[in-house]
Amino acid sequence: MADKKTLTFSIMDAPYENGRTVTAMRLIDIAARRGYDITVFAYEGAAALSFAKQEPHANAVHGRDLAEEDHPVPREWVAALIKTAEAHGGKLDWINCGLCVDERGVAEAVPGTRRGSPADLWKAAESSDCTLIIGAK
Amino acid sequence: MAKYMLIAARDPIESREAEKYCLLAADLKREGNDVTLFLVQNAVLGARKGAAAGALGKLAGAGVEVLADSFSLRERGIPTQRLAAGVRVAELDVVIDHMAEGRKVIWN
């Protein structure tokens, strides 16, 4: 792939907190569908996005069972993005900040993600065509 | 000359940061840079005709390209005909285009 690009994203928001997470996922999805090599550095609350024990729930208040509620869980989005990148000839290296993971007790992450440090973000930025930092404020 | 993609996600009514961000875009353009301001999430609320005198008004005449995310507009029920002059509807893909091009991309 002659025009294969390498992009890095840094995200900070915890699951279900802000629309920035959805926009970040949309951006990563577009890059994945182009077959780009992508690094995502998830730190602070975003380290919980790939937590494997997230579970969808029913909604008794609205009278909806589990299937009807179809509650989204970010771990499924992360897993889907990794598969999408692979299917299009690229790769998604999803790195969770280790200290952030330990602080939140979210070490059990979906397959394909790994633990890292801010040094990994620096290395990825150094070797990328572009890096987008999406802060929480 | 550098090329910048400035992404704005905040409602300009809710935060004065949005106005400062527009001033940054205008200043970068005035210094001879190529500047695109991409509005996403609640930032598209400032792209409506009635709101254009606010933060986006700072860009009047500056020559900054202003784009509004189509998905964010649809989510908020803002039709294209309600947009202020100079604002164009765009897909989020444009951000990835600019990143792939190696532009300096900033999020606020």
Interface residues (C-beta under 8 A of the other chain):
Chain A: D3 K5 L7 G19 R20 T23 R26 L27 I30 A31 R34 Y36 D129 C130 T131 L132 I133 I134 G135
Chain B: I7 A9 V40 Q41 N42 F71 L92 D93 V95 I96 H98 M99 A100 E101 G102 R103 V105 W107
